[in-house]
Amino acid sequence: MFKDKKVYISRNPLSLSFSQKRIPSCHGRRSRFYLKNSIRTRLMALVLLASVIPSGISVTFSYLYTKQSVTEQSVKQNTKLLTLGEGNLSSYFSGMNQRAMSLYSGINVPSSFYTTLLTAKAPEDLPEGTAAPDTRAVISTQLYNLFLSDQNTFQIHLYVRASRQSNLLLGGLFRRESGKYVPAAVPGGTYRPFLEVTHMDHQYGMKSGFPNLKSGTVPVFTAHFPLYRAPSADVLADLSVDFRLDELEGIARSMYNSGTERLYVLNEQGQALYSSDPDWIGERVTAGWSQLPQDSESGHFSWKKDGFAGIVMYRHIDAPLFKGSIIKLVPYGDLYADARVITRFTTGIGVLFLILGGIVAVVISIGFTRPIKKLIAFTQKVQIGQLDAHVEARARMNLVC
């Protein structure tokens, strides 16, 4: 029966076979598949994902919360700044109004400034053969006292309507001329005290100049006061006081950061009494953010148009001489700067710990999967017939189920 067959007997009884041929190995293909889907790779991915996902969620929520917190804190701080600035401006304007009202103090004194205005007459109304009384000393003295009451006063102009006389005090020099003068137009059509927004100085049509004082070189804002024949509404004279911008700018600068923020002080017509942008001083501001709600004394809203993206904060002013609003623009870039710094700091710490976690994950996975890989390699050798293969056990591993 076995005449034409050769029998090979090996020392290993398990190796007995007839014309035995080696089975092709699939070790290489399985090894490549194993490298792609090994336990070590999955374990490392699991550990890293367990670190990355919570860290990412934590950083995201931390940033959003920080942004909200910073916004609320900024709104509170800027509201306080605008409230304080509004109080300072109202006090400053009220002081101007009170000094102008002091001109009524000599209402019953024959030789007072106010009596001089009451008794002023036009040349054609004087009795024939009589001359108008010389009131130069009385008027110049009163204007000079008013000039010294505020260090920011640049010049004072007084136009007496009855005698059609213009009186101008500039730099300690007094000039008087006769001629018709048209007072500045009053906003709203009612003749009342008001502030004219910032403009370059002029000499109210006076023809006689002042030595070494060139007109149109100094930016000023003007407080206009009608002086009435009390208790009627008849106007005796028009008083105009020009002020330098020093104190106004000082109050405004205390309300904003000139490096990143913008501030505007606008009157009821939208004209800029003060602006952090010099190009808008004295001009009408027409940007959409300047259209403020009138039903609240102060507030804020977000804006992303007209070349600005950020928070618009405002507060209305209702002073004796000035009615308008203070508007402050805080860009998002400046508002969220602290939030970004905090987020970068926390993200940096998170990345550092993530790297450390990755290193630990690699070390642990290698230590955990190395014996398993050796065991798999041993079983593959046995599967292809290498029954003399062996595996070394260097550590004990207990799997508890």
Contacts in CASP RR format, 6 or more apart in sequence:
PFRMAT RR
TARGET T0000
AUTHOR 0000-0000-0000
METHOD contacts of the structure
MODEL  1
MFKDKKVYISRNPLSLSFSQKRIPSCHGRRSRFYLKNSIRTRLMALVLLA
SVIPSGISVTFSYLYTKQSVTEQSVKQNTKLLTLGEGNLSSYFSGMNQRA
MSLYSGINVPSSFYTTLLTAKAPEDLPEGTAAPDTRAVISTQLYNLFLSD
QNTFQIHLYVRASRQSNLLLGGLFRRESGKYVPAAVPGGTYRPFLEVTHM
DHQYGMKSGFPNLKSGTVPVFTAHFPLYRAPSADVLADLSVDFRLDELEG
IARSMYNSGTERLYVLNEQGQALYSSDPDWIGERVTAGWSQLPQDSESGH
FSWKKDGFAGIVMYRHIDAPLFKGSIIKLVPYGDLYADARVITRFTTGIG
VLFLILGGIVAVVISIGFTRPIKKLIAFTQKVQIGQLDAHVEARARMNLV
C
5 18 0 8 1.000
5 19 0 8 1.000
6 19 0 8 1.000
7 18 0 8 1.000
8 16 0 8 1.000
8 17 0 8 1.000
8 20 0 8 1.000
9 16 0 8 1.000
10 16 0 8 1.000
12 387 0 8 1.000
14 387 0 8 1.000
15 387 0 8 1.000
23 384 0 8 1.000
25 384 0 8 1.000
27 380 0 8 1.000
27 384 0 8 1.000
30 380 0 8 1.000
34 376 0 8 1.000
35 41 0 8 1.000
38 369 0 8 1.000
38 373 0 8 1.000
39 365 0 8 1.000
39 368 0 8 1.000
39 369 0 8 1.000
39 372 0 8 1.000
40 365 0 8 1.000
40 366 0 8 1.000
40 368 0 8 1.000
40 369 0 8 1.000
40 373 0 8 1.000
43 361 0 8 1.000
43 364 0 8 1.000
43 365 0 8 1.000
43 368 0 8 1.000
43 369 0 8 1.000
44 358 0 8 1.000
44 361 0 8 1.000
44 362 0 8 1.000
44 365 0 8 1.000
47 357 0 8 1.000
47 358 0 8 1.000
47 360 0 8 1.000
47 361 0 8 1.000
47 364 0 8 1.000
47 365 0 8 1.000
48 354 0 8 1.000
48 357 0 8 1.000
48 358 0 8 1.000
48 361 0 8 1.000
51 353 0 8 1.000
51 354 0 8 1.000
51 357 0 8 1.000
51 358 0 8 1.000
51 361 0 8 1.000
52 354 0 8 1.000
55 350 0 8 1.000
55 353 0 8 1.000
55 354 0 8 1.000
59 343 0 8 1.000
59 346 0 8 1.000
59 347 0 8 1.000
59 350 0 8 1.000
62 342 0 8 1.000
62 343 0 8 1.000
62 346 0 8 1.000
63 339 0 8 1.000
63 343 0 8 1.000
66 338 0 8 1.000
66 339 0 8 1.000
66 342 0 8 1.000
66 343 0 8 1.000
67 336 0 8 1.000
67 339 0 8 1.000
70 335 0 8 1.000
70 336 0 8 1.000
70 338 0 8 1.000
70 339 0 8 1.000
71 311 0 8 1.000
71 335 0 8 1.000
71 336 0 8 1.000
74 311 0 8 1.000
74 330 0 8 1.000
74 335 0 8 1.000
75 300 0 8 1.000
75 311 0 8 1.000
75 313 0 8 1.000
78 300 0 8 1.000
78 313 0 8 1.000
78 328 0 8 1.000
78 330 0 8 1.000
79 298 0 8 1.000
79 299 0 8 1.000
79 300 0 8 1.000
79 313 0 8 1.000
79 315 0 8 1.000
81 254 0 8 1.000
81 255 0 8 1.000
81 256 0 8 1.000
81 328 0 8 1.000
82 255 0 8 1.000
82 298 0 8 1.000
82 313 0 8 1.000
82 314 0 8 1.000
82 315 0 8 1.000
82 326 0 8 1.000
82 328 0 8 1.000
83 298 0 8 1.000
83 315 0 8 1.000
84 254 0 8 1.000
84 255 0 8 1.000
85 251 0 8 1.000
85 254 0 8 1.000
85 255 0 8 1.000
85 326 0 8 1.000
86 315 0 8 1.000
86 317 0 8 1.000
86 326 0 8 1.000
88 251 0 8 1.000
88 254 0 8 1.000
89 248 0 8 1.000
89 251 0 8 1.000
89 265 0 8 1.000
89 317 0 8 1.000
89 319 0 8 1.000
89 322 0 8 1.000
89 326 0 8 1.000
90 317 0 8 1.000
90 318 0 8 1.000
90 319 0 8 1.000
92 247 0 8 1.000
92 248 0 8 1.000
92 251 0 8 1.000
93 195 0 8 1.000
93 223 0 8 1.000
93 319 0 8 1.000
93 320 0 8 1.000
93 321 0 8 1.000
93 322 0 8 1.000
94 319 0 8 1.000
94 320 0 8 1.000
94 321 0 8 1.000
96 150 0 8 1.000
96 223 0 8 1.000
96 241 0 8 1.000
96 243 0 8 1.000
96 321 0 8 1.000
97 193 0 8 1.000
97 223 0 8 1.000
97 225 0 8 1.000
97 320 0 8 1.000
97 321 0 8 1.000
99 146 0 8 1.000
99 149 0 8 1.000
99 150 0 8 1.000
100 146 0 8 1.000
100 193 0 8 1.000
100 223 0 8 1.000
100 225 0 8 1.000
100 239 0 8 1.000
100 241 0 8 1.000
102 146 0 8 1.000
103 113 0 8 1.000
103 114 0 8 1.000
103 142 0 8 1.000
103 146 0 8 1.000
103 227 0 8 1.000
103 239 0 8 1.000
104 114 0 8 1.000
104 227 0 8 1.000
104 230 0 8 1.000
105 112 0 8 1.000
105 114 0 8 1.000
106 112 0 8 1.000
106 113 0 8 1.000
106 114 0 8 1.000
106 115 0 8 1.000
107 114 0 8 1.000
107 115 0 8 1.000
107 230 0 8 1.000
109 115 0 8 1.000
111 138 0 8 1.000
112 138 0 8 1.000
113 138 0 8 1.000
113 139 0 8 1.000
113 141 0 8 1.000
113 142 0 8 1.000
114 227 0 8 1.000
116 135 0 8 1.000
116 138 0 8 1.000
116 139 0 8 1.000
117 160 0 8 1.000
117 162 0 8 1.000
117 227 0 8 1.000
117 236 0 8 1.000
117 237 0 8 1.000
118 229 0 8 1.000
118 236 0 8 1.000
119 133 0 8 1.000
120 132 0 8 1.000
120 135 0 8 1.000
120 160 0 8 1.000
120 162 0 8 1.000
120 163 0 8 1.000
120 165 0 8 1.000
120 236 0 8 1.000
121 132 0 8 1.000
121 162 0 8 1.000
121 163 0 8 1.000
122 162 0 8 1.000
122 163 0 8 1.000
122 164 0 8 1.000
123 132 0 8 1.000
123 163 0 8 1.000
125 162 0 8 1.000
126 132 0 8 1.000
132 163 0 8 1.000
136 174 0 8 1.000
136 176 0 8 1.000
139 158 0 8 1.000
139 160 0 8 1.000
139 167 0 8 1.000
139 176 0 8 1.000
140 167 0 8 1.000
140 169 0 8 1.000
140 174 0 8 1.000
143 156 0 8 1.000
143 158 0 8 1.000
143 167 0 8 1.000
143 169 0 8 1.000
143 174 0 8 1.000
144 169 0 8 1.000
144 172 0 8 1.000
144 174 0 8 1.000
146 153 0 8 1.000
146 156 0 8 1.000
146 241 0 8 1.000
147 153 0 8 1.000
147 156 0 8 1.000
147 169 0 8 1.000
147 171 0 8 1.000
147 172 0 8 1.000
150 243 0 8 1.000
152 243 0 8 1.000
152 244 0 8 1.000
152 246 0 8 1.000
152 247 0 8 1.000
153 241 0 8 1.000
153 242 0 8 1.000
153 243 0 8 1.000
153 244 0 8 1.000
154 170 0 8 1.000
154 201 0 8 1.000
154 218 0 8 1.000
154 220 0 8 1.000
154 242 0 8 1.000
154 243 0 8 1.000
154 244 0 8 1.000
155 168 0 8 1.000
155 169 0 8 1.000
155 170 0 8 1.000
155 171 0 8 1.000
155 201 0 8 1.000
155 203 0 8 1.000
155 220 0 8 1.000
155 241 0 8 1.000
155 242 0 8 1.000
156 168 0 8 1.000
156 169 0 8 1.000
156 239 0 8 1.000
156 240 0 8 1.000
156 241 0 8 1.000
156 242 0 8 1.000
157 166 0 8 1.000
157 167 0 8 1.000
157 168 0 8 1.000
157 169 0 8 1.000
157 204 0 8 1.000
157 239 0 8 1.000
157 240 0 8 1.000
157 241 0 8 1.000
157 242 0 8 1.000
158 166 0 8 1.000
158 167 0 8 1.000
158 168 0 8 1.000
158 237 0 8 1.000
158 238 0 8 1.000
158 239 0 8 1.000
158 240 0 8 1.000
159 165 0 8 1.000
159 166 0 8 1.000
159 167 0 8 1.000
159 181 0 8 1.000
159 183 0 8 1.000
159 204 0 8 1.000
159 237 0 8 1.000
159 238 0 8 1.000
159 240 0 8 1.000
160 167 0 8 1.000
160 236 0 8 1.000
160 237 0 8 1.000
161 235 0 8 1.000
161 236 0 8 1.000
161 237 0 8 1.000
161 238 0 8 1.000
162 236 0 8 1.000
163 178 0 8 1.000
164 178 0 8 1.000
164 179 0 8 1.000
164 180 0 8 1.000
164 181 0 8 1.000
165 176 0 8 1.000
165 177 0 8 1.000
165 178 0 8 1.000
165 179 0 8 1.000
166 176 0 8 1.000
166 177 0 8 1.000
166 178 0 8 1.000
166 179 0 8 1.000
166 181 0 8 1.000
166 204 0 8 1.000
166 205 0 8 1.000
166 206 0 8 1.000
167 174 0 8 1.000
167 175 0 8 1.000
167 176 0 8 1.000
168 174 0 8 1.000
168 175 0 8 1.000
168 176 0 8 1.000
168 203 0 8 1.000
168 204 0 8 1.000
168 206 0 8 1.000
170 203 0 8 1.000
170 210 0 8 1.000
170 213 0 8 1.000
171 210 0 8 1.000
171 213 0 8 1.000
173 210 0 8 1.000
173 213 0 8 1.000
175 206 0 8 1.000
175 208 0 8 1.000
175 209 0 8 1.000
175 210 0 8 1.000
177 206 0 8 1.000
177 207 0 8 1.000
177 208 0 8 1.000
181 204 0 8 1.000
181 205 0 8 1.000
181 238 0 8 1.000
183 224 0 8 1.000
183 226 0 8 1.000
183 238 0 8 1.000
183 240 0 8 1.000
184 196 0 8 1.000
184 222 0 8 1.000
184 224 0 8 1.000
184 240 0 8 1.000
186 192 0 8 1.000
186 194 0 8 1.000
186 224 0 8 1.000
187 194 0 8 1.000
187 267 0 8 1.000
187 268 0 8 1.000
187 269 0 8 1.000
191 226 0 8 1.000
191 235 0 8 1.000
192 226 0 8 1.000
193 223 0 8 1.000
193 224 0 8 1.000
193 225 0 8 1.000
193 226 0 8 1.000
193 320 0 8 1.000
193 321 0 8 1.000
194 223 0 8 1.000
194 224 0 8 1.000
194 321 0 8 1.000
194 322 0 8 1.000
195 221 0 8 1.000
195 222 0 8 1.000
195 223 0 8 1.000
195 224 0 8 1.000
195 267 0 8 1.000
195 273 0 8 1.000
195 321 0 8 1.000
195 322 0 8 1.000
196 221 0 8 1.000
196 222 0 8 1.000
196 223 0 8 1.000
196 224 0 8 1.000
197 221 0 8 1.000
197 267 0 8 1.000
197 271 0 8 1.000
197 272 0 8 1.000
197 273 0 8 1.000
197 281 0 8 1.000
197 282 0 8 1.000
198 219 0 8 1.000
198 220 0 8 1.000
198 221 0 8 1.000
198 245 0 8 1.000
198 272 0 8 1.000
198 273 0 8 1.000
198 274 0 8 1.000
198 281 0 8 1.000
198 282 0 8 1.000
199 219 0 8 1.000
199 220 0 8 1.000
199 221 0 8 1.000
199 222 0 8 1.000
199 282 0 8 1.000
200 216 0 8 1.000
200 217 0 8 1.000
200 218 0 8 1.000
200 219 0 8 1.000
200 220 0 8 1.000
201 215 0 8 1.000
201 216 0 8 1.000
201 217 0 8 1.000
201 218 0 8 1.000
201 219 0 8 1.000
201 220 0 8 1.000
201 242 0 8 1.000
202 215 0 8 1.000
202 216 0 8 1.000
203 209 0 8 1.000
203 210 0 8 1.000
203 215 0 8 1.000
204 240 0 8 1.000
218 244 0 8 1.000
219 244 0 8 1.000
219 245 0 8 1.000
219 281 0 8 1.000
220 242 0 8 1.000
220 243 0 8 1.000
220 244 0 8 1.000
220 245 0 8 1.000
221 242 0 8 1.000
221 243 0 8 1.000
221 245 0 8 1.000
221 248 0 8 1.000
221 273 0 8 1.000
222 240 0 8 1.000
222 241 0 8 1.000
222 242 0 8 1.000
222 243 0 8 1.000
223 240 0 8 1.000
223 241 0 8 1.000
223 243 0 8 1.000
223 321 0 8 1.000
224 238 0 8 1.000
224 239 0 8 1.000
224 240 0 8 1.000
225 238 0 8 1.000
225 239 0 8 1.000
225 240 0 8 1.000
225 241 0 8 1.000
226 235 0 8 1.000
226 237 0 8 1.000
226 238 0 8 1.000
226 239 0 8 1.000
227 235 0 8 1.000
227 236 0 8 1.000
227 237 0 8 1.000
227 238 0 8 1.000
227 239 0 8 1.000
228 234 0 8 1.000
228 235 0 8 1.000
228 236 0 8 1.000
229 235 0 8 1.000
229 236 0 8 1.000
245 274 0 8 1.000
248 265 0 8 1.000
248 273 0 8 1.000
248 274 0 8 1.000
249 274 0 8 1.000
252 263 0 8 1.000
252 265 0 8 1.000
252 274 0 8 1.000
252 276 0 8 1.000
255 263 0 8 1.000
255 326 0 8 1.000
255 328 0 8 1.000
256 262 0 8 1.000
256 263 0 8 1.000
256 276 0 8 1.000
256 328 0 8 1.000
257 334 0 8 1.000
258 276 0 8 1.000
260 330 0 8 1.000
260 331 0 8 1.000
260 333 0 8 1.000
260 334 0 8 1.000
261 276 0 8 1.000
261 328 0 8 1.000
261 329 0 8 1.000
261 330 0 8 1.000
261 331 0 8 1.000
261 334 0 8 1.000
262 276 0 8 1.000
262 277 0 8 1.000
262 308 0 8 1.000
262 328 0 8 1.000
262 329 0 8 1.000
263 274 0 8 1.000
263 275 0 8 1.000
263 276 0 8 1.000
263 326 0 8 1.000
263 327 0 8 1.000
263 328 0 8 1.000
263 329 0 8 1.000
264 272 0 8 1.000
264 274 0 8 1.000
264 275 0 8 1.000
264 276 0 8 1.000
264 280 0 8 1.000
264 285 0 8 1.000
264 290 0 8 1.000
264 326 0 8 1.000
264 327 0 8 1.000
264 328 0 8 1.000
264 329 0 8 1.000
265 272 0 8 1.000
265 273 0 8 1.000
265 274 0 8 1.000
265 275 0 8 1.000
265 317 0 8 1.000
265 324 0 8 1.000
265 325 0 8 1.000
265 326 0 8 1.000
265 327 0 8 1.000
266 272 0 8 1.000
266 273 0 8 1.000
266 285 0 8 1.000
266 290 0 8 1.000
266 324 0 8 1.000
266 325 0 8 1.000
266 327 0 8 1.000
267 273 0 8 1.000
267 322 0 8 1.000
267 323 0 8 1.000
267 324 0 8 1.000
268 323 0 8 1.000
268 324 0 8 1.000
269 284 0 8 1.000
270 284 0 8 1.000
270 285 0 8 1.000
270 290 0 8 1.000
270 324 0 8 1.000
271 282 0 8 1.000
271 283 0 8 1.000
271 284 0 8 1.000
271 285 0 8 1.000
272 280 0 8 1.000
272 281 0 8 1.000
272 282 0 8 1.000
272 283 0 8 1.000
272 284 0 8 1.000
272 285 0 8 1.000
273 282 0 8 1.000
273 322 0 8 1.000
274 281 0 8 1.000
275 281 0 8 1.000
275 282 0 8 1.000
275 283 0 8 1.000
275 285 0 8 1.000
287 306 0 8 1.000
287 308 0 8 1.000
288 303 0 8 1.000
288 305 0 8 1.000
288 306 0 8 1.000
289 303 0 8 1.000
289 305 0 8 1.000
289 306 0 8 1.000
289 308 0 8 1.000
289 312 0 8 1.000
289 327 0 8 1.000
289 329 0 8 1.000
290 327 0 8 1.000
292 314 0 8 1.000
292 316 0 8 1.000
292 325 0 8 1.000
292 327 0 8 1.000
294 316 0 8 1.000
297 315 0 8 1.000
297 316 0 8 1.000
298 313 0 8 1.000
298 314 0 8 1.000
298 315 0 8 1.000
298 316 0 8 1.000
299 313 0 8 1.000
299 314 0 8 1.000
299 315 0 8 1.000
300 311 0 8 1.000
300 312 0 8 1.000
300 313 0 8 1.000
300 314 0 8 1.000
301 311 0 8 1.000
301 312 0 8 1.000
302 310 0 8 1.000
302 311 0 8 1.000
302 312 0 8 1.000
303 309 0 8 1.000
303 310 0 8 1.000
303 311 0 8 1.000
303 312 0 8 1.000
303 329 0 8 1.000
304 310 0 8 1.000
308 329 0 8 1.000
308 331 0 8 1.000
309 331 0 8 1.000
309 332 0 8 1.000
310 329 0 8 1.000
310 330 0 8 1.000
310 331 0 8 1.000
310 332 0 8 1.000
310 333 0 8 1.000
310 335 0 8 1.000
311 329 0 8 1.000
311 330 0 8 1.000
311 332 0 8 1.000
311 335 0 8 1.000
312 327 0 8 1.000
312 328 0 8 1.000
312 329 0 8 1.000
312 330 0 8 1.000
313 327 0 8 1.000
313 328 0 8 1.000
313 329 0 8 1.000
313 330 0 8 1.000
314 325 0 8 1.000
314 326 0 8 1.000
314 327 0 8 1.000
314 328 0 8 1.000
315 325 0 8 1.000
315 326 0 8 1.000
316 324 0 8 1.000
316 325 0 8 1.000
316 326 0 8 1.000
317 323 0 8 1.000
317 324 0 8 1.000
317 325 0 8 1.000
317 326 0 8 1.000
318 324 0 8 1.000
371 393 0 8 1.000
371 394 0 8 1.000
371 395 0 8 1.000
371 397 0 8 1.000
374 391 0 8 1.000
374 392 0 8 1.000
375 391 0 8 1.000
377 391 0 8 1.000
378 389 0 8 1.000
378 390 0 8 1.000
378 391 0 8 1.000
381 389 0 8 1.000
382 389 0 8 1.000
END
